Amino acid sequence: MNVNWDHVFEATRSLVTERCLLRPPTMDDVSHIFRMMSDENVTRYLGRFPMASEDEAVQQIQTYLTGFEEQRAVTWIICWRED
């Protein structure tokens, strides 16, 4: 059975709650992702080594975006909502 997931992926591109915005990552998030993923206190719980450069954050964002485009994964950046 071939299922068309287009509507599901489009509907989940971004979500808004009362206080938060869940949105796709962009290249503007590189420094934030690098700061988080280069911290040993964060990555030790994720089973991976800390990032060593912002280039790794760029590659990770590209992986997130490719996963969404290929309808394999939805990855969000969660931030406070700015009205």
Chimera marker file (.cmm) of the C-alpha trace (Angstrom):
<marker_set name="trace">
<marker id="1" x="0.000" y="0.000" z="0.000" r="1" g="1" b="0" radius="0.5"/>
<marker id="2" x="1.435" y="3.349" z="-1.066" r="1" g="1" b="0" radius="0.5"/>
<marker id="3" x="0.506" y="6.166" z="1.335" r="1" g="1" b="0" radius="0.5"/>
<marker id="4" x="0.749" y="9.837" z="0.387" r="1" g="1" b="0" radius="0.5"/>
<marker id="5" x="2.229" y="11.664" z="3.376" r="1" g="1" b="0" radius="0.5"/>
<marker id="6" x="2.396" y="15.110" z="1.720" r="1" g="1" b="0" radius="0.5"/>
<marker id="7" x="-0.472" y="16.544" z="3.771" r="1" g="1" b="0" radius="0.5"/>
<marker id="8" x="0.979" y="15.245" z="7.052" r="1" g="1" b="0" radius="0.5"/>
<marker id="9" x="4.415" y="16.679" z="6.423" r="1" g="1" b="0" radius="0.5"/>
<marker id="10" x="3.047" y="20.008" z="5.240" r="1" g="1" b="0" radius="0.5"/>
<marker id="11" x="0.725" y="20.265" z="8.255" r="1" g="1" b="0" radius="0.5"/>
<marker id="12" x="3.630" y="19.621" z="10.633" r="1" g="1" b="0" radius="0.5"/>
<marker id="13" x="6.095" y="22.022" z="9.062" r="1" g="1" b="0" radius="0.5"/>
<marker id="14" x="5.519" y="24.408" z="11.988" r="1" g="1" b="0" radius="0.5"/>
<marker id="15" x="3.403" y="24.205" z="15.113" r="1" g="1" b="0" radius="0.5"/>
<marker id="16" x="2.377" y="27.044" z="17.389" r="1" g="1" b="0" radius="0.5"/>
<marker id="17" x="1.344" y="26.688" z="21.013" r="1" g="1" b="0" radius="0.5"/>
<marker id="18" x="0.356" y="29.334" z="23.506" r="1" g="1" b="0" radius="0.5"/>
<marker id="19" x="3.992" y="29.944" z="24.468" r="1" g="1" b="0" radius="0.5"/>
<marker id="20" x="6.176" y="28.177" z="21.908" r="1" g="1" b="0" radius="0.5"/>
<marker id="21" x="6.892" y="27.980" z="18.213" r="1" g="1" b="0" radius="0.5"/>
<marker id="22" x="8.080" y="24.670" z="16.802" r="1" g="1" b="0" radius="0.5"/>
<marker id="23" x="9.662" y="25.350" z="13.417" r="1" g="1" b="0" radius="0.5"/>
<marker id="24" x="12.087" y="23.788" z="10.969" r="1" g="1" b="0" radius="0.5"/>
<marker id="25" x="15.770" y="24.544" z="11.477" r="1" g="1" b="0" radius="0.5"/>
<marker id="26" x="17.475" y="27.109" z="9.266" r="1" g="1" b="0" radius="0.5"/>
<marker id="27" x="21.094" y="28.067" z="8.737" r="1" g="1" b="0" radius="0.5"/>
<marker id="28" x="20.459" y="30.925" z="11.183" r="1" g="1" b="0" radius="0.5"/>
<marker id="29" x="20.415" y="28.224" z="13.883" r="1" g="1" b="0" radius="0.5"/>
<marker id="30" x="23.980" y="27.022" z="13.262" r="1" g="1" b="0" radius="0.5"/>
<marker id="31" x="25.561" y="28.793" z="16.239" r="1" g="1" b="0" radius="0.5"/>
<marker id="32" x="22.782" y="27.689" z="18.611" r="1" g="1" b="0" radius="0.5"/>
<marker id="33" x="22.947" y="24.052" z="17.514" r="1" g="1" b="0" radius="0.5"/>
<marker id="34" x="26.726" y="24.088" z="17.710" r="1" g="1" b="0" radius="0.5"/>
<marker id="35" x="26.689" y="25.584" z="21.196" r="1" g="1" b="0" radius="0.5"/>
<marker id="36" x="24.271" y="22.918" z="22.414" r="1" g="1" b="0" radius="0.5"/>
<marker id="37" x="25.820" y="19.967" z="20.575" r="1" g="1" b="0" radius="0.5"/>
<marker id="38" x="29.402" y="20.853" z="21.520" r="1" g="1" b="0" radius="0.5"/>
<marker id="39" x="28.516" y="20.625" z="25.218" r="1" g="1" b="0" radius="0.5"/>
<marker id="40" x="29.593" y="17.289" z="26.727" r="1" g="1" b="0" radius="0.5"/>
<marker id="41" x="26.843" y="17.589" z="29.337" r="1" g="1" b="0" radius="0.5"/>
<marker id="42" x="24.284" y="17.465" z="26.508" r="1" g="1" b="0" radius="0.5"/>
<marker id="43" x="25.830" y="14.959" z="24.126" r="1" g="1" b="0" radius="0.5"/>
<marker id="44" x="26.648" y="12.316" z="26.715" r="1" g="1" b="0" radius="0.5"/>
<marker id="45" x="22.915" y="11.621" z="26.990" r="1" g="1" b="0" radius="0.5"/>
<marker id="46" x="22.547" y="11.431" z="23.216" r="1" g="1" b="0" radius="0.5"/>
<marker id="47" x="25.187" y="8.754" z="22.700" r="1" g="1" b="0" radius="0.5"/>
<marker id="48" x="27.386" y="10.885" z="20.469" r="1" g="1" b="0" radius="0.5"/>
<marker id="49" x="30.575" y="12.887" z="20.662" r="1" g="1" b="0" radius="0.5"/>
<marker id="50" x="30.386" y="16.673" z="21.009" r="1" g="1" b="0" radius="0.5"/>
<marker id="51" x="30.593" y="18.692" z="17.801" r="1" g="1" b="0" radius="0.5"/>
<marker id="52" x="34.033" y="20.132" z="17.154" r="1" g="1" b="0" radius="0.5"/>
<marker id="53" x="33.103" y="22.849" z="14.651" r="1" g="1" b="0" radius="0.5"/>
<marker id="54" x="30.188" y="24.843" z="13.310" r="1" g="1" b="0" radius="0.5"/>
<marker id="55" x="30.631" y="22.960" z="10.014" r="1" g="1" b="0" radius="0.5"/>
<marker id="56" x="29.227" y="19.908" z="11.796" r="1" g="1" b="0" radius="0.5"/>
<marker id="57" x="26.172" y="21.946" z="12.805" r="1" g="1" b="0" radius="0.5"/>
<marker id="58" x="25.693" y="23.005" z="9.172" r="1" g="1" b="0" radius="0.5"/>
<marker id="59" x="25.846" y="19.359" z="8.091" r="1" g="1" b="0" radius="0.5"/>
<marker id="60" x="23.370" y="18.388" z="10.816" r="1" g="1" b="0" radius="0.5"/>
<marker id="61" x="20.881" y="21.048" z="9.711" r="1" g="1" b="0" radius="0.5"/>
<marker id="62" x="21.226" y="19.849" z="6.122" r="1" g="1" b="0" radius="0.5"/>
<marker id="63" x="20.483" y="16.310" z="7.334" r="1" g="1" b="0" radius="0.5"/>
<marker id="64" x="17.383" y="17.537" z="9.189" r="1" g="1" b="0" radius="0.5"/>
<marker id="65" x="16.119" y="19.398" z="6.122" r="1" g="1" b="0" radius="0.5"/>
<marker id="66" x="16.791" y="16.470" z="3.798" r="1" g="1" b="0" radius="0.5"/>
<marker id="67" x="14.913" y="14.150" z="6.143" r="1" g="1" b="0" radius="0.5"/>
<marker id="68" x="11.896" y="16.435" z="5.964" r="1" g="1" b="0" radius="0.5"/>
<marker id="69" x="12.081" y="16.870" z="2.182" r="1" g="1" b="0" radius="0.5"/>
<marker id="70" x="12.268" y="13.096" z="1.742" r="1" g="1" b="0" radius="0.5"/>
<marker id="71" x="9.436" y="12.635" z="4.260" r="1" g="1" b="0" radius="0.5"/>
<marker id="72" x="11.552" y="10.513" z="6.590" r="1" g="1" b="0" radius="0.5"/>
<marker id="73" x="11.682" y="12.791" z="9.646" r="1" g="1" b="0" radius="0.5"/>
<marker id="74" x="10.386" y="15.982" z="11.202" r="1" g="1" b="0" radius="0.5"/>
<marker id="75" x="12.887" y="17.958" z="13.267" r="1" g="1" b="0" radius="0.5"/>
<marker id="76" x="11.911" y="21.177" z="14.971" r="1" g="1" b="0" radius="0.5"/>
<marker id="77" x="13.645" y="24.040" z="16.650" r="1" g="1" b="0" radius="0.5"/>
<marker id="78" x="11.613" y="24.908" z="19.735" r="1" g="1" b="0" radius="0.5"/>
<marker id="79" x="11.667" y="28.549" z="20.715" r="1" g="1" b="0" radius="0.5"/>
<marker id="80" x="9.604" y="31.007" z="22.722" r="1" g="1" b="0" radius="0.5"/>
<marker id="81" x="6.838" y="32.540" z="20.731" r="1" g="1" b="0" radius="0.5"/>
<marker id="82" x="7.302" y="36.164" z="19.794" r="1" g="1" b="0" radius="0.5"/>
<marker id="83" x="3.949" y="37.817" z="19.198" r="1" g="1" b="0" radius="0.5"/>
<link id1="1" id2="2" r="1" g="1" b="0" radius="0.2"/>
<link id1="2" id2="3" r="1" g="1" b="0" radius="0.2"/>
<link id1="3" id2="4" r="1" g="1" b="0" radius="0.2"/>
<link id1="4" id2="5" r="1" g="1" b="0" radius="0.2"/>
<link id1="5" id2="6" r="1" g="1" b="0" radius="0.2"/>
<link id1="6" id2="7" r="1" g="1" b="0" radius="0.2"/>
<link id1="7" id2="8" r="1" g="1" b="0" radius="0.2"/>
<link id1="8" id2="9" r="1" g="1" b="0" radius="0.2"/>
<link id1="9" id2="10" r="1" g="1" b="0" radius="0.2"/>
<link id1="10" id2="11" r="1" g="1" b="0" radius="0.2"/>
<link id1="11" id2="12" r="1" g="1" b="0" radius="0.2"/>
<link id1="12" id2="13" r="1" g="1" b="0" radius="0.2"/>
<link id1="13" id2="14" r="1" g="1" b="0" radius="0.2"/>
<link id1="14" id2="15" r="1" g="1" b="0" radius="0.2"/>
<link id1="15" id2="16" r="1" g="1" b="0" radius="0.2"/>
<link id1="16" id2="17" r="1" g="1" b="0" radius="0.2"/>
<link id1="17" id2="18" r="1" g="1" b="0" radius="0.2"/>
<link id1="18" id2="19" r="1" g="1" b="0" radius="0.2"/>
<link id1="19" id2="20" r="1" g="1" b="0" radius="0.2"/>
<link id1="20" id2="21" r="1" g="1" b="0" radius="0.2"/>
<link id1="21" id2="22" r="1" g="1" b="0" radius="0.2"/>
<link id1="22" id2="23" r="1" g="1" b="0" radius="0.2"/>
<link id1="23" id2="24" r="1" g="1" b="0" radius="0.2"/>
<link id1="24" id2="25" r="1" g="1" b="0" radius="0.2"/>
<link id1="25" id2="26" r="1" g="1" b="0" radius="0.2"/>
<link id1="26" id2="27" r="1" g="1" b="0" radius="0.2"/>
<link id1="27" id2="28" r="1" g="1" b="0" radius="0.2"/>
<link id1="28" id2="29" r="1" g="1" b="0" radius="0.2"/>
<link id1="29" id2="30" r="1" g="1" b="0" radius="0.2"/>
<link id1="30" id2="31" r="1" g="1" b="0" radius="0.2"/>
<link id1="31" id2="32" r="1" g="1" b="0" radius="0.2"/>
<link id1="32" id2="33" r="1" g="1" b="0" radius="0.2"/>
<link id1="33" id2="34" r="1" g="1" b="0" radius="0.2"/>
<link id1="34" id2="35" r="1" g="1" b="0" radius="0.2"/>
<link id1="35" id2="36" r="1" g="1" b="0" radius="0.2"/>
<link id1="36" id2="37" r="1" g="1" b="0" radius="0.2"/>
<link id1="37" id2="38" r="1" g="1" b="0" radius="0.2"/>
<link id1="38" id2="39" r="1" g="1" b="0" radius="0.2"/>
<link id1="39" id2="40" r="1" g="1" b="0" radius="0.2"/>
<link id1="40" id2="41" r="1" g="1" b="0" radius="0.2"/>
<link id1="41" id2="42" r="1" g="1" b="0" radius="0.2"/>
<link id1="42" id2="43" r="1" g="1" b="0" radius="0.2"/>
<link id1="43" id2="44" r="1" g="1" b="0" radius="0.2"/>
<link id1="44" id2="45" r="1" g="1" b="0" radius="0.2"/>
<link id1="45" id2="46" r="1" g="1" b="0" radius="0.2"/>
<link id1="46" id2="47" r="1" g="1" b="0" radius="0.2"/>
<link id1="47" id2="48" r="1" g="1" b="0" radius="0.2"/>
<link id1="48" id2="49" r="1" g="1" b="0" radius="0.2"/>
<link id1="49" id2="50" r="1" g="1" b="0" radius="0.2"/>
<link id1="50" id2="51" r="1" g="1" b="0" radius="0.2"/>
<link id1="51" id2="52" r="1" g="1" b="0" radius="0.2"/>
<link id1="52" id2="53" r="1" g="1" b="0" radius="0.2"/>
<link id1="53" id2="54" r="1" g="1" b="0" radius="0.2"/>
<link id1="54" id2="55" r="1" g="1" b="0" radius="0.2"/>
<link id1="55" id2="56" r="1" g="1" b="0" radius="0.2"/>
<link id1="56" id2="57" r="1" g="1" b="0" radius="0.2"/>
<link id1="57" id2="58" r="1" g="1" b="0" radius="0.2"/>
<link id1="58" id2="59" r="1" g="1" b="0" radius="0.2"/>
<link id1="59" id2="60" r="1" g="1" b="0" radius="0.2"/>
<link id1="60" id2="61" r="1" g="1" b="0" radius="0.2"/>
<link id1="61" id2="62" r="1" g="1" b="0" radius="0.2"/>
<link id1="62" id2="63" r="1" g="1" b="0" radius="0.2"/>
<link id1="63" id2="64" r="1" g="1" b="0" radius="0.2"/>
<link id1="64" id2="65" r="1" g="1" b="0" radius="0.2"/>
<link id1="65" id2="66" r="1" g="1" b="0" radius="0.2"/>
<link id1="66" id2="67" r="1" g="1" b="0" radius="0.2"/>
<link id1="67" id2="68" r="1" g="1" b="0" radius="0.2"/>
<link id1="68" id2="69" r="1" g="1" b="0" radius="0.2"/>
<link id1="69" id2="70" r="1" g="1" b="0" radius="0.2"/>
<link id1="70" id2="71" r="1" g="1" b="0" radius="0.2"/>
<link id1="71" id2="72" r="1" g="1" b="0" radius="0.2"/>
<link id1="72" id2="73" r="1" g="1" b="0" radius="0.2"/>
<link id1="73" id2="74" r="1" g="1" b="0" radius="0.2"/>
<link id1="74" id2="75" r="1" g="1" b="0" radius="0.2"/>
<link id1="75" id2="76" r="1" g="1" b="0" radius="0.2"/>
<link id1="76" id2="77" r="1" g="1" b="0" radius="0.2"/>
<link id1="77" id2="78" r="1" g="1" b="0" radius="0.2"/>
<link id1="78" id2="79" r="1" g="1" b="0" radius="0.2"/>
<link id1="79" id2="80" r="1" g="1" b="0" radius="0.2"/>
<link id1="80" id2="81" r="1" g="1" b="0" radius="0.2"/>
<link id1="81" id2="82" r="1" g="1" b="0" radius="0.2"/>
<link id1="82" id2="83" r="1" g="1" b="0" radius="0.2"/>
</marker_set>
